[in-house]
């Protein structure tokens, strides 16, 4: 009789563990799905920002000027005079 009680309790314990694992898997699937949606939204925002038409309107809004011949900073050697 004692063996049956132990087996029954152990069976309930295993069933509870199985249910907990199923809930955790479902929760992780939902988190993954939300992350995929958020990733898609972020990519959409990035692509819309980098769109050439939007860049031109941003340049016009900020009153920026396109430099045709930019001069970048360069390191010039220091020559010691004698």
mmCIF file of the N, C-alpha and C atoms, coordinates in Angstrom:
data_MODEL
# 
_entry.id   MODEL 
# 
loop_
_atom_site.group_PDB 
_atom_site.id 
_atom_site.type_symbol 
_atom_site.label_atom_id 
_atom_site.label_alt_id 
_atom_site.label_comp_id 
_atom_site.label_asym_id 
_atom_site.label_entity_id 
_atom_site.label_seq_id 
_atom_site.pdbx_PDB_ins_code 
_atom_site.Cartn_x 
_atom_site.Cartn_y 
_atom_site.Cartn_z 
_atom_site.occupancy 
_atom_site.B_iso_or_equiv 
_atom_site.pdbx_formal_charge 
_atom_site.auth_seq_id 
_atom_site.auth_comp_id 
_atom_site.auth_asym_id 
_atom_site.auth_atom_id 
_atom_site.pdbx_PDB_model_num 
ATOM 1   N N  . UNK A 1 1  ? 0.831  -1.192 0.000   1.00 0.00 ? 1  UNK A N  1 
ATOM 2   C CA . UNK A 1 1  ? 0.000  0.000  0.000   1.00 0.00 ? 1  UNK A CA 1 
ATOM 3   C C  . UNK A 1 1  ? 0.879  1.261  0.000   1.00 0.00 ? 1  UNK A C  1 
ATOM 4   N N  . UNK A 1 2  ? 1.971  1.212  0.763   1.00 0.00 ? 2  UNK A N  1 
ATOM 5   C CA . UNK A 1 2  ? 2.862  2.368  0.858   1.00 0.00 ? 2  UNK A CA 1 
ATOM 6   C C  . UNK A 1 2  ? 3.501  2.651  -0.492  1.00 0.00 ? 2  UNK A C  1 
ATOM 7   N N  . UNK A 1 3  ? 3.815  1.600  -1.234  1.00 0.00 ? 3  UNK A N  1 
ATOM 8   C CA . UNK A 1 3  ? 4.442  1.777  -2.547  1.00 0.00 ? 3  UNK A CA 1 
ATOM 9   C C  . UNK A 1 3  ? 3.476  2.480  -3.492  1.00 0.00 ? 3  UNK A C  1 
ATOM 10  N N  . UNK A 1 4  ? 2.212  2.132  -3.445  1.00 0.00 ? 4  UNK A N  1 
ATOM 11  C CA . UNK A 1 4  ? 1.210  2.790  -4.302  1.00 0.00 ? 4  UNK A CA 1 
ATOM 12  C C  . UNK A 1 4  ? 1.083  4.278  -3.973  1.00 0.00 ? 4  UNK A C  1 
ATOM 13  N N  . UNK A 1 5  ? 1.118  4.627  -2.711  1.00 0.00 ? 5  UNK A N  1 
ATOM 14  C CA . UNK A 1 5  ? 1.026  6.029  -2.301  1.00 0.00 ? 5  UNK A CA 1 
ATOM 15  C C  . UNK A 1 5  ? 2.246  6.791  -2.786  1.00 0.00 ? 5  UNK A C  1 
ATOM 16  N N  . UNK A 1 6  ? 3.427  6.201  -2.629  1.00 0.00 ? 6  UNK A N  1 
ATOM 17  C CA . UNK A 1 6  ? 4.662  6.852  -3.077  1.00 0.00 ? 6  UNK A CA 1 
ATOM 18  C C  . UNK A 1 6  ? 4.624  7.032  -4.598  1.00 0.00 ? 6  UNK A C  1 
ATOM 19  N N  . UNK A 1 7  ? 4.194  6.017  -5.323  1.00 0.00 ? 7  UNK A N  1 
ATOM 20  C CA . UNK A 1 7  ? 4.118  6.093  -6.792  1.00 0.00 ? 7  UNK A CA 1 
ATOM 21  C C  . UNK A 1 7  ? 3.109  7.162  -7.195  1.00 0.00 ? 7  UNK A C  1 
ATOM 22  N N  . UNK A 1 8  ? 1.977  7.253  -6.511  1.00 0.00 ? 8  UNK A N  1 
ATOM 23  C CA . UNK A 1 8  ? 0.955  8.246  -6.833  1.00 0.00 ? 8  UNK A CA 1 
ATOM 24  C C  . UNK A 1 8  ? 1.484  9.661  -6.580  1.00 0.00 ? 8  UNK A C  1 
ATOM 25  N N  . UNK A 1 9  ? 2.150  9.874  -5.454  1.00 0.00 ? 9  UNK A N  1 
ATOM 26  C CA . UNK A 1 9  ? 2.711  11.189 -5.139  1.00 0.00 ? 9  UNK A CA 1 
ATOM 27  C C  . UNK A 1 9  ? 3.783  11.550 -6.157  1.00 0.00 ? 9  UNK A C  1 
ATOM 28  N N  . UNK A 1 10 ? 4.630  10.607 -6.478  1.00 0.00 ? 10 UNK A N  1 
ATOM 29  C CA . UNK A 1 10 ? 5.675  10.851 -7.470  1.00 0.00 ? 10 UNK A CA 1 
ATOM 30  C C  . UNK A 1 10 ? 5.064  11.163 -8.846  1.00 0.00 ? 10 UNK A C  1 
ATOM 31  N N  . UNK A 1 11 ? 3.988  10.475 -9.203  1.00 0.00 ? 11 UNK A N  1 
ATOM 32  C CA . UNK A 1 11 ? 3.280  10.734 -10.464 1.00 0.00 ? 11 UNK A CA 1 
ATOM 33  C C  . UNK A 1 11 ? 2.711  12.142 -10.502 1.00 0.00 ? 11 UNK A C  1 
ATOM 34  N N  . UNK A 1 12 ? 2.132  12.588 -9.396  1.00 0.00 ? 12 UNK A N  1 
ATOM 35  C CA . UNK A 1 12 ? 1.600  13.953 -9.314  1.00 0.00 ? 12 UNK A CA 1 
ATOM 36  C C  . UNK A 1 12 ? 2.738  14.963 -9.436  1.00 0.00 ? 12 UNK A C  1 
ATOM 37  N N  . UNK A 1 13 ? 3.856  14.684 -8.782  1.00 0.00 ? 13 UNK A N  1 
ATOM 38  C CA . UNK A 1 13 ? 5.021  15.572 -8.867  1.00 0.00 ? 13 UNK A CA 1 
ATOM 39  C C  . UNK A 1 13 ? 5.516  15.679 -10.308 1.00 0.00 ? 13 UNK A C  1 
ATOM 40  N N  . UNK A 1 14 ? 5.646  14.552 -10.995 1.00 0.00 ? 14 UNK A N  1 
ATOM 41  C CA . UNK A 1 14 ? 6.098  14.564 -12.390 1.00 0.00 ? 14 UNK A CA 1 
ATOM 42  C C  . UNK A 1 14 ? 5.113  15.303 -13.290 1.00 0.00 ? 14 UNK A C  1 
ATOM 43  N N  . UNK A 1 15 ? 3.817  15.105 -13.054 1.00 0.00 ? 15 UNK A N  1 
ATOM 44  C CA . UNK A 1 15 ? 2.801  15.790 -13.854 1.00 0.00 ? 15 UNK A CA 1 
ATOM 45  C C  . UNK A 1 15 ? 2.889  17.303 -13.643 1.00 0.00 ? 15 UNK A C  1 
ATOM 46  N N  . UNK A 1 16 ? 3.092  17.735 -12.402 1.00 0.00 ? 16 UNK A N  1 
ATOM 47  C CA . UNK A 1 16 ? 3.226  19.170 -12.131 1.00 0.00 ? 16 UNK A CA 1 
ATOM 48  C C  . UNK A 1 16 ? 4.458  19.742 -12.821 1.00 0.00 ? 16 UNK A C  1 
ATOM 49  N N  . UNK A 1 17 ? 5.553  18.997 -12.811 1.00 0.00 ? 17 UNK A N  1 
ATOM 50  C CA . UNK A 1 17 ? 6.761  19.451 -13.500 1.00 0.00 ? 17 UNK A CA 1 
ATOM 51  C C  . UNK A 1 17 ? 6.513  19.579 -14.998 1.00 0.00 ? 17 UNK A C  1 
ATOM 52  N N  . UNK A 1 18 ? 5.809  18.629 -15.573 1.00 0.00 ? 18 UNK A N  1 
ATOM 53  C CA . UNK A 1 18 ? 5.488  18.662 -16.995 1.00 0.00 ? 18 UNK A CA 1 
ATOM 54  C C  . UNK A 1 18 ? 4.621  19.875 -17.331 1.00 0.00 ? 18 UNK A C  1 
ATOM 55  N N  . UNK A 1 19 ? 3.636  20.155 -16.520 1.00 0.00 ? 19 UNK A N  1 
ATOM 56  C CA . UNK A 1 19 ? 2.764  21.310 -16.740 1.00 0.00 ? 19 UNK A CA 1 
ATOM 57  C C  . UNK A 1 19 ? 3.567  22.601 -16.615 1.00 0.00 ? 19 UNK A C  1 
ATOM 58  N N  . UNK A 1 20 ? 4.436  22.689 -15.624 1.00 0.00 ? 20 UNK A N  1 
ATOM 59  C CA . UNK A 1 20 ? 5.267  23.882 -15.457 1.00 0.00 ? 20 UNK A CA 1 
ATOM 60  C C  . UNK A 1 20 ? 6.171  24.097 -16.672 1.00 0.00 ? 20 UNK A C  1 
ATOM 61  N N  . UNK A 1 21 ? 6.748  23.021 -17.184 1.00 0.00 ? 21 UNK A N  1 
ATOM 62  C CA . UNK A 1 21 ? 7.609  23.139 -18.363 1.00 0.00 ? 21 UNK A CA 1 
ATOM 63  C C  . UNK A 1 21 ? 6.799  23.591 -19.574 1.00 0.00 ? 21 UNK A C  1 
ATOM 64  N N  . UNK A 1 22 ? 5.616  23.063 -19.739 1.00 0.00 ? 22 UNK A N  1 
ATOM 65  C CA . UNK A 1 22 ? 4.764  23.484 -20.865 1.00 0.00 ? 22 UNK A CA 1 
ATOM 66  C C  . UNK A 1 22 ? 4.417  24.974 -20.760 1.00 0.00 ? 22 UNK A C  1 
ATOM 67  N N  . UNK A 1 23 ? 4.104  25.440 -19.578 1.00 0.00 ? 23 UNK A N  1 
ATOM 68  C CA . UNK A 1 23 ? 3.808  26.869 -19.392 1.00 0.00 ? 23 UNK A CA 1 
ATOM 69  C C  . UNK A 1 23 ? 5.037  27.721 -19.691 1.00 0.00 ? 23 UNK A C  1 
ATOM 70  N N  . UNK A 1 24 ? 6.195  27.274 -19.268 1.00 0.00 ? 24 UNK A N  1 
ATOM 71  C CA . UNK A 1 24 ? 7.430  28.021 -19.520 1.00 0.00 ? 24 UNK A CA 1 
ATOM 72  C C  . UNK A 1 24 ? 7.744  28.071 -21.016 1.00 0.00 ? 24 UNK A C  1 
ATOM 73  N N  . UNK A 1 25 ? 7.537  26.967 -21.709 1.00 0.00 ? 25 UNK A N  1 
ATOM 74  C CA . UNK A 1 25 ? 7.762  26.939 -23.162 1.00 0.00 ? 25 UNK A CA 1 
ATOM 75  C C  . UNK A 1 25 ? 6.814  27.905 -23.856 1.00 0.00 ? 25 UNK A C  1 
ATOM 76  N N  . UNK A 1 26 ? 5.570  27.910 -23.451 1.00 0.00 ? 26 UNK A N  1 
ATOM 77  C CA . UNK A 1 26 ? 4.578  28.816 -24.053 1.00 0.00 ? 26 UNK A CA 1 
ATOM 78  C C  . UNK A 1 26 ? 4.960  30.273 -23.791 1.00 0.00 ? 26 UNK A C  1 
ATOM 79  N N  . UNK A 1 27 ? 5.412  30.573 -22.571 1.00 0.00 ? 27 UNK A N  1 
ATOM 80  C CA . UNK A 1 27 ? 5.808  31.932 -22.232 1.00 0.00 ? 27 UNK A CA 1 
ATOM 81  C C  . UNK A 1 27 ? 7.008  32.366 -23.062 1.00 0.00 ? 27 UNK A C  1 
ATOM 82  N N  . UNK A 1 28 ? 7.973  31.464 -23.222 1.00 0.00 ? 28 UNK A N  1 
ATOM 83  C CA . UNK A 1 28 ? 9.150  31.785 -24.028 1.00 0.00 ? 28 UNK A CA 1 
ATOM 84  C C  . UNK A 1 28 ? 8.790  31.961 -25.500 1.00 0.00 ? 28 UNK A C  1 
ATOM 85  N N  . UNK A 1 29 ? 7.846  31.184 -26.001 1.00 0.00 ? 29 UNK A N  1 
ATOM 86  C CA . UNK A 1 29 ? 7.383  31.357 -27.385 1.00 0.00 ? 29 UNK A CA 1 
ATOM 87  C C  . UNK A 1 29 ? 6.750  32.730 -27.558 1.00 0.00 ? 29 UNK A C  1 
ATOM 88  N N  . UNK A 1 30 ? 5.960  33.156 -26.577 1.00 0.00 ? 30 UNK A N  1 
ATOM 89  C CA . UNK A 1 30 ? 5.349  34.484 -26.648 1.00 0.00 ? 30 UNK A CA 1 
ATOM 90  C C  . UNK A 1 30 ? 6.414  35.580 -26.602 1.00 0.00 ? 30 UNK A C  1 
ATOM 91  N N  . UNK A 1 31 ? 7.425  35.416 -25.746 1.00 0.00 ? 31 UNK A N  1 
ATOM 92  C CA . UNK A 1 31 ? 8.507  36.396 -25.681 1.00 0.00 ? 31 UNK A CA 1 
ATOM 93  C C  . UNK A 1 31 ? 9.261  36.476 -26.997 1.00 0.00 ? 31 UNK A C  1 
ATOM 94  N N  . UNK A 1 32 ? 9.510  35.330 -27.603 1.00 0.00 ? 32 UNK A N  1 
ATOM 95  C CA . UNK A 1 32 ? 10.205 35.296 -28.891 1.00 0.00 ? 32 UNK A CA 1 
ATOM 96  C C  . UNK A 1 32 ? 9.381  35.978 -29.974 1.00 0.00 ? 32 UNK A C  1 
ATOM 97  N N  . UNK A 1 33 ? 8.098  35.721 -29.973 1.00 0.00 ? 33 UNK A N  1 
ATOM 98  C CA . UNK A 1 33 ? 7.215  36.343 -30.969 1.00 0.00 ? 33 UNK A CA 1 
ATOM 99  C C  . UNK A 1 33 ? 7.183  37.864 -30.789 1.00 0.00 ? 33 UNK A C  1 
ATOM 100 N N  . UNK A 1 34 ? 7.129  38.337 -29.556 1.00 0.00 ? 34 UNK A N  1 
ATOM 101 C CA . UNK A 1 34 ? 7.155  39.776 -29.300 1.00 0.00 ? 34 UNK A CA 1 
ATOM 102 C C  . UNK A 1 34 ? 8.484  40.384 -29.730 1.00 0.00 ? 34 UNK A C  1 
ATOM 103 N N  . UNK A 1 35 ? 9.574  39.673 -29.500 1.00 0.00 ? 35 UNK A N  1 
ATOM 104 C CA . UNK A 1 35 ? 10.889 40.169 -29.906 1.00 0.00 ? 35 UNK A CA 1 
ATOM 105 C C  . UNK A 1 35 ? 10.988 40.250 -31.428 1.00 0.00 ? 35 UNK A C  1 
ATOM 106 N N  . UNK A 1 36 ? 10.419 39.292 -32.130 1.00 0.00 ? 36 UNK A N  1 
ATOM 107 C CA . UNK A 1 36 ? 10.425 39.321 -33.591 1.00 0.00 ? 36 UNK A CA 1 
ATOM 108 C C  . UNK A 1 36 ? 9.629  40.507 -34.117 1.00 0.00 ? 36 UNK A C  1 
ATOM 109 N N  . UNK A 1 37 ? 8.490  40.777 -33.504 1.00 0.00 ? 37 UNK A N  1 
ATOM 110 C CA . UNK A 1 37 ? 7.673  41.920 -33.920 1.00 0.00 ? 37 UNK A CA 1 
ATOM 111 C C  . UNK A 1 37 ? 8.414  43.225 -33.646 1.00 0.00 ? 37 UNK A C  1 
ATOM 112 N N  . UNK A 1 38 ? 9.020  43.333 -32.489 1.00 0.00 ? 38 UNK A N  1 
ATOM 113 C CA . UNK A 1 38 ? 9.774  44.538 -32.141 1.00 0.00 ? 38 UNK A CA 1 
ATOM 114 C C  . UNK A 1 38 ? 10.964 44.719 -33.078 1.00 0.00 ? 38 UNK A C  1 
ATOM 115 N N  . UNK A 1 39 ? 11.628 43.631 -33.429 1.00 0.00 ? 39 UNK A N  1 
ATOM 116 C CA . UNK A 1 39 ? 12.748 43.688 -34.358 1.00 0.00 ? 39 UNK A CA 1 
ATOM 117 C C  . UNK A 1 39 ? 12.276 44.181 -35.726 1.00 0.00 ? 39 UNK A C  1 
ATOM 118 N N  . UNK A 1 40 ? 11.157 43.690 -36.186 1.00 0.00 ? 40 UNK A N  1 
ATOM 119 C CA . UNK A 1 40 ? 10.616 44.123 -37.476 1.00 0.00 ? 40 UNK A CA 1 
ATOM 120 C C  . UNK A 1 40 ? 10.258 45.606 -37.442 1.00 0.00 ? 40 UNK A C  1 
ATOM 121 N N  . UNK A 1 41 ? 9.677  46.066 -36.334 1.00 0.00 ? 41 UNK A N  1 
ATOM 122 C CA . UNK A 1 41 ? 9.327  47.484 -36.218 1.00 0.00 ? 41 UNK A CA 1 
ATOM 123 C C  . UNK A 1 41 ? 10.584 48.356 -36.203 1.00 0.00 ? 41 UNK A C  1 
ATOM 124 N N  . UNK A 1 42 ? 11.618 47.917 -35.491 1.00 0.00 ? 42 UNK A N  1 
ATOM 125 C CA . UNK A 1 42 ? 12.867 48.681 -35.445 1.00 0.00 ? 42 UNK A CA 1 
ATOM 126 C C  . UNK A 1 42 ? 13.529 48.737 -36.818 1.00 0.00 ? 42 UNK A C  1 
ATOM 127 N N  . UNK A 1 43 ? 13.523 47.623 -37.531 1.00 0.00 ? 43 UNK A N  1 
ATOM 128 C CA . UNK A 1 43 ? 14.081 47.611 -38.883 1.00 0.00 ? 43 UNK A CA 1 
ATOM 129 C C  . UNK A 1 43 ? 13.292 48.547 -39.794 1.00 0.00 ? 43 UNK A C  1 
ATOM 130 N N  . UNK A 1 44 ? 11.975 48.527 -39.667 1.00 0.00 ? 44 UNK A N  1 
ATOM 131 C CA . UNK A 1 44 ? 11.135 49.407 -40.475 1.00 0.00 ? 44 UNK A CA 1 
ATOM 132 C C  . UNK A 1 44 ? 11.462 50.868 -40.180 1.00 0.00 ? 44 UNK A C  1 
ATOM 133 N N  . UNK A 1 45 ? 11.624 51.211 -38.916 1.00 0.00 ? 45 UNK A N  1 
ATOM 134 C CA . UNK A 1 45 ? 11.983 52.585 -38.545 1.00 0.00 ? 45 UNK A CA 1 
ATOM 135 C C  . UNK A 1 45 ? 13.348 52.964 -39.101 1.00 0.00 ? 45 UNK A C  1 
ATOM 136 N N  . UNK A 1 46 ? 14.316 52.052 -38.993 1.00 0.00 ? 46 UNK A N  1 
ATOM 137 C CA . UNK A 1 46 ? 15.655 52.320 -39.497 1.00 0.00 ? 46 UNK A CA 1 
ATOM 138 C C  . UNK A 1 46 ? 15.637 52.535 -41.008 1.00 0.00 ? 46 UNK A C  1 
ATOM 139 N N  . UNK A 1 47 ? 14.936 51.673 -41.728 1.00 0.00 ? 47 UNK A N  1 
ATOM 140 C CA . UNK A 1 47 ? 14.887 51.798 -43.176 1.00 0.00 ? 47 UNK A CA 1 
ATOM 141 C C  . UNK A 1 47 ? 14.160 53.070 -43.598 1.00 0.00 ? 47 UNK A C  1 
ATOM 142 N N  . UNK A 1 48 ? 13.151 53.469 -42.849 1.00 0.00 ? 48 UNK A N  1 
ATOM 143 C CA . UNK A 1 48 ? 12.460 54.714 -43.193 1.00 0.00 ? 48 UNK A CA 1 
ATOM 144 C C  . UNK A 1 48 ? 13.343 55.927 -42.912 1.00 0.00 ? 48 UNK A C  1 
ATOM 145 N N  . UNK A 1 49 ? 14.173 55.858 -41.877 1.00 0.00 ? 49 UNK A N  1 
ATOM 146 C CA . UNK A 1 49 ? 15.088 56.960 -41.579 1.00 0.00 ? 49 UNK A CA 1 
ATOM 147 C C  . UNK A 1 49 ? 16.166 57.051 -42.652 1.00 0.00 ? 49 UNK A C  1 
ATOM 148 N N  . UNK A 1 50 ? 16.660 55.903 -43.101 1.00 0.00 ? 50 UNK A N  1 
ATOM 149 C CA . UNK A 1 50 ? 17.738 55.876 -44.083 1.00 0.00 ? 50 UNK A CA 1 
ATOM 150 C C  . UNK A 1 50 ? 17.253 56.032 -45.525 1.00 0.00 ? 50 UNK A C  1 
ATOM 151 N N  . UNK A 1 51 ? 15.945 56.145 -45.715 1.00 0.00 ? 51 UNK A N  1 
ATOM 152 C CA . UNK A 1 51 ? 15.385 56.335 -47.038 1.00 0.00 ? 51 UNK A CA 1 
ATOM 153 C C  . UNK A 1 51 ? 15.885 57.657 -47.619 1.00 0.00 ? 51 UNK A C  1 
ATOM 154 N N  . UNK A 1 52 ? 16.282 57.644 -48.882 1.00 0.00 ? 52 UNK A N  1 
ATOM 155 C CA . UNK A 1 52 ? 16.875 58.835 -49.497 1.00 0.00 ? 52 UNK A CA 1 
ATOM 156 C C  . UNK A 1 52 ? 15.912 60.021 -49.491 1.00 0.00 ? 52 UNK A C  1 
ATOM 157 N N  . UNK A 1 53 ? 14.640 59.785 -49.723 1.00 0.00 ? 53 UNK A N  1 
ATOM 158 C CA . UNK A 1 53 ? 13.661 60.884 -49.719 1.00 0.00 ? 53 UNK A CA 1 
ATOM 159 C C  . UNK A 1 53 ? 13.566 61.514 -48.336 1.00 0.00 ? 53 UNK A C  1 
ATOM 160 N N  . UNK A 1 54 ? 13.568 60.682 -47.311 1.00 0.00 ? 54 UNK A N  1 
ATOM 161 C CA . UNK A 1 54 ? 13.501 61.196 -45.951 1.00 0.00 ? 54 UNK A CA 1 
ATOM 162 C C  . UNK A 1 54 ? 14.772 61.948 -45.573 1.00 0.00 ? 54 UNK A C  1 
ATOM 163 N N  . UNK A 1 55 ? 15.909 61.472 -46.069 1.00 0.00 ? 55 UNK A N  1 
ATOM 164 C CA . UNK A 1 55 ? 17.172 62.159 -45.786 1.00 0.00 ? 55 UNK A CA 1 
ATOM 165 C C  . UNK A 1 55 ? 17.156 63.562 -46.395 1.00 0.00 ? 55 UNK A C  1 
ATOM 166 N N  . UNK A 1 56 ? 16.637 63.672 -47.606 1.00 0.00 ? 56 UNK A N  1 
ATOM 167 C CA . UNK A 1 56 ? 16.578 64.978 -48.260 1.00 0.00 ? 56 UNK A CA 1 
ATOM 168 C C  . UNK A 1 56 ? 15.656 65.923 -47.495 1.00 0.00 ? 56 UNK A C  1 
ATOM 169 N N  . UNK A 1 57 ? 14.518 65.433 -47.047 1.00 0.00 ? 57 UNK A N  1 
ATOM 170 C CA . UNK A 1 57 ? 13.619 66.300 -46.288 1.00 0.00 ? 57 UNK A CA 1 
ATOM 171 C C  . UNK A 1 57 ? 14.234 66.681 -44.946 1.00 0.00 ? 57 UNK A C  1 
ATOM 172 N N  . UNK A 1 58 ? 14.973 65.761 -44.322 1.00 0.00 ? 58 UNK A N  1 
ATOM 173 C CA . UNK A 1 58 ? 15.653 66.074 -43.064 1.00 0.00 ? 58 UNK A CA 1 
ATOM 174 C C  . UNK A 1 58 ? 16.719 67.140 -43.287 1.00 0.00 ? 58 UNK A C  1 
ATOM 175 N N  . UNK A 1 59 ? 17.449 67.032 -44.385 1.00 0.00 ? 59 UNK A N  1 
ATOM 176 C CA . UNK A 1 59 ? 18.460 68.043 -44.710 1.00 0.00 ? 59 UNK A CA 1 
ATOM 177 C C  . UNK A 1 59 ? 17.797 69.402 -44.884 1.00 0.00 ? 59 UNK A C  1 
ATOM 178 N N  . UNK A 1 60 ? 16.674 69.431 -45.570 1.00 0.00 ? 60 UNK A N  1 
ATOM 179 C CA . UNK A 1 60 ? 15.969 70.699 -45.778 1.00 0.00 ? 60 UNK A CA 1 
ATOM 180 C C  . UNK A 1 60 ? 15.404 71.255 -44.473 1.00 0.00 ? 60 UNK A C  1 
ATOM 181 N N  . UNK A 1 61 ? 14.887 70.391 -43.625 1.00 0.00 ? 61 UNK A N  1 
ATOM 182 C CA . UNK A 1 61 ? 14.323 70.844 -42.353 1.00 0.00 ? 61 UNK A CA 1 
ATOM 183 C C  . UNK A 1 61 ? 15.391 71.422 -41.444 1.00 0.00 ? 61 UNK A C  1 
ATOM 184 N N  . UNK A 1 62 ? 16.563 70.828 -41.441 1.00 0.00 ? 62 UNK A N  1 
ATOM 185 C CA . UNK A 1 62 ? 17.640 71.260 -40.556 1.00 0.00 ? 62 UNK A CA 1 
ATOM 186 C C  . UNK A 1 62 ? 18.493 72.362 -41.182 1.00 0.00 ? 62 UNK A C  1 
ATOM 187 N N  . UNK A 1 63 ? 18.150 72.783 -42.406 1.00 0.00 ? 63 UNK A N  1 
ATOM 188 C CA . UNK A 1 63 ? 18.906 73.807 -43.135 1.00 0.00 ? 63 UNK A CA 1 
ATOM 189 C C  . UNK A 1 63 ? 20.383 73.422 -43.256 1.00 0.00 ? 63 UNK A C  1 
ATOM 190 N N  . UNK A 1 64 ? 20.618 72.166 -43.579 1.00 0.00 ? 64 UNK A N  1 
ATOM 191 C CA . UNK A 1 64 ? 21.973 71.683 -43.763 1.00 0.00 ? 64 UNK A CA 1 
ATOM 192 C C  . UNK A 1 64 ? 22.395 71.898 -45.214 1.00 0.00 ? 64 UNK A C  1 
ATOM 193 N N  . UNK A 1 65 ? 23.685 72.005 -45.427 1.00 0.00 ? 65 UNK A N  1 
ATOM 194 C CA . UNK A 1 65 ? 24.219 72.229 -46.761 1.00 0.00 ? 65 UNK A CA 1 
ATOM 195 C C  . UNK A 1 65 ? 25.073 71.019 -47.132 1.00 0.00 ? 65 UNK A C  1 
ATOM 196 N N  . UNK A 1 66 ? 24.847 70.509 -48.334 1.00 0.00 ? 66 UNK A N  1 
ATOM 197 C CA . UNK A 1 66 ? 25.626 69.380 -48.810 1.00 0.00 ? 66 UNK A CA 1 
ATOM 198 C C  . UNK A 1 66 ? 26.972 69.892 -49.299 1.00 0.00 ? 66 UNK A C  1 
ATOM 199 N N  . UNK A 1 67 ? 28.030 69.408 -48.691 1.00 0.00 ? 67 UNK A N  1 
ATOM 200 C CA . UNK A 1 67 ? 29.385 69.828 -49.055 1.00 0.00 ? 67 UNK A CA 1 
ATOM 201 C C  . UNK A 1 67 ? 29.846 68.973 -50.224 1.00 0.00 ? 67 UNK A C  1 
ATOM 202 N N  . UNK A 1 68 ? 30.138 69.618 -51.356 1.00 0.00 ? 68 UNK A N  1 
ATOM 203 C CA . UNK A 1 68 ? 30.551 68.896 -52.560 1.00 0.00 ? 68 UNK A CA 1 
ATOM 204 C C  . UNK A 1 68 ? 31.988 68.387 -52.451 1.00 0.00 ? 68 UNK A C  1 
ATOM 205 N N  . UNK A 1 69 ? 32.868 69.181 -51.874 1.00 0.00 ? 69 UNK A N  1 
ATOM 206 C CA . UNK A 1 69 ? 34.276 68.807 -51.724 1.00 0.00 ? 69 UNK A CA 1 
ATOM 207 C C  . UNK A 1 69 ? 34.676 68.913 -50.254 1.00 0.00 ? 69 UNK A C  1 
ATOM 208 N N  . UNK A 1 70 ? 34.326 67.905 -49.466 1.00 0.00 ? 70 UNK A N  1 
ATOM 209 C CA . UNK A 1 70 ? 34.640 67.999 -48.034 1.00 0.00 ? 70 UNK A CA 1 
ATOM 210 C C  . UNK A 1 70 ? 36.140 67.891 -47.789 1.00 0.00 ? 70 UNK A C  1 
ATOM 211 N N  . UNK A 1 71 ? 36.598 68.644 -46.821 1.00 0.00 ? 71 UNK A N  1 
ATOM 212 C CA . UNK A 1 71 ? 37.989 68.567 -46.407 1.00 0.00 ? 71 UNK A CA 1 
ATOM 213 C C  . UNK A 1 71 ? 38.007 67.955 -45.010 1.00 0.00 ? 71 UNK A C  1 
ATOM 214 N N  . UNK A 1 72 ? 38.509 66.753 -44.964 1.00 0.00 ? 72 UNK A N  1 
ATOM 215 C CA . UNK A 1 72 ? 38.544 66.041 -43.703 1.00 0.00 ? 72 UNK A CA 1 
ATOM 216 C C  . UNK A 1 72 ? 39.812 66.415 -42.940 1.00 0.00 ? 72 UNK A C  1 
ATOM 217 N N  . UNK A 1 73 ? 39.763 66.206 -41.665 1.00 0.00 ? 73 UNK A N  1 
ATOM 218 C CA . UNK A 1 73 ? 40.933 66.478 -40.838 1.00 0.00 ? 73 UNK A CA 1 
ATOM 219 C C  . UNK A 1 73 ? 42.040 65.503 -41.196 1.00 0.00 ? 73 UNK A C  1 
ATOM 220 N N  . UNK A 1 74 ? 43.203 66.030 -41.364 1.00 0.00 ? 74 UNK A N  1 
ATOM 221 C CA . UNK A 1 74 ? 44.354 65.171 -41.650 1.00 0.00 ? 74 UNK A CA 1 
ATOM 222 C C  . UNK A 1 74 ? 45.474 65.517 -40.693 1.00 0.00 ? 74 UNK A C  1 
ATOM 223 N N  . UNK A 1 75 ? 46.300 64.558 -40.456 1.00 0.00 ? 75 UNK A N  1 
ATOM 224 C CA . UNK A 1 75 ? 47.433 64.765 -39.572 1.00 0.00 ? 75 UNK A CA 1 
ATOM 225 C C  . UNK A 1 75 ? 48.621 65.174 -40.423 1.00 0.00 ? 75 UNK A C  1 
ATOM 226 N N  . UNK A 1 76 ? 49.075 66.384 -40.238 1.00 0.00 ? 76 UNK A N  1 
ATOM 227 C CA . UNK A 1 76 ? 50.210 66.873 -41.003 1.00 0.00 ? 76 UNK A CA 1 
ATOM 228 C C  . UNK A 1 76 ? 51.477 66.675 -40.178 1.00 0.00 ? 76 UNK A C  1 
ATOM 229 N N  . UNK A 1 77 ? 52.537 66.237 -40.843 1.00 0.00 ? 77 UNK A N  1 
ATOM 230 C CA . UNK A 1 77 ? 53.782 66.031 -40.111 1.00 0.00 ? 77 UNK A CA 1 
ATOM 231 C C  . UNK A 1 77 ? 54.366 67.355 -39.629 1.00 0.00 ? 77 UNK A C  1 
ATOM 232 N N  . UNK A 1 78 ? 54.928 67.340 -38.442 1.00 0.00 ? 78 UNK A N  1 
ATOM 233 C CA . UNK A 1 78 ? 55.558 68.541 -37.883 1.00 0.00 ? 78 UNK A CA 1 
ATOM 234 C C  . UNK A 1 78 ? 57.023 68.475 -38.271 1.00 0.00 ? 78 UNK A C  1 
ATOM 235 N N  . UNK A 1 79 ? 57.445 69.547 -38.946 1.00 0.00 ? 79 UNK A N  1 
ATOM 236 C CA . UNK A 1 79 ? 58.837 69.606 -39.413 1.00 0.00 ? 79 UNK A CA 1 
ATOM 237 C C  . UNK A 1 79 ? 59.569 70.580 -38.511 1.00 0.00 ? 79 UNK A C  1 
ATOM 238 N N  . UNK A 1 80 ? 60.657 70.127 -37.946 1.00 0.00 ? 80 UNK A N  1 
ATOM 239 C CA . UNK A 1 80 ? 61.451 70.994 -37.086 1.00 0.00 ? 80 UNK A CA 1 
ATOM 240 C C  . UNK A 1 80 ? 62.347 71.862 -37.959 1.00 0.00 ? 80 UNK A C  1 
ATOM 241 N N  . UNK A 1 81 ? 62.339 73.160 -37.684 1.00 0.00 ? 81 UNK A N  1 
ATOM 242 C CA . UNK A 1 81 ? 63.194 74.060 -38.453 1.00 0.00 ? 81 UNK A CA 1 
ATOM 243 C C  . UNK A 1 81 ? 64.526 74.210 -37.740 1.00 0.00 ? 81 UNK A C  1 
ATOM 244 N N  . UNK A 1 82 ? 65.581 74.301 -38.517 1.00 0.00 ? 82 UNK A N  1 
ATOM 245 C CA . UNK A 1 82 ? 66.932 74.424 -37.960 1.00 0.00 ? 82 UNK A CA 1 
ATOM 246 C C  . UNK A 1 82 ? 67.306 75.852 -37.771 1.00 0.00 ? 82 UNK A C  1 
# 
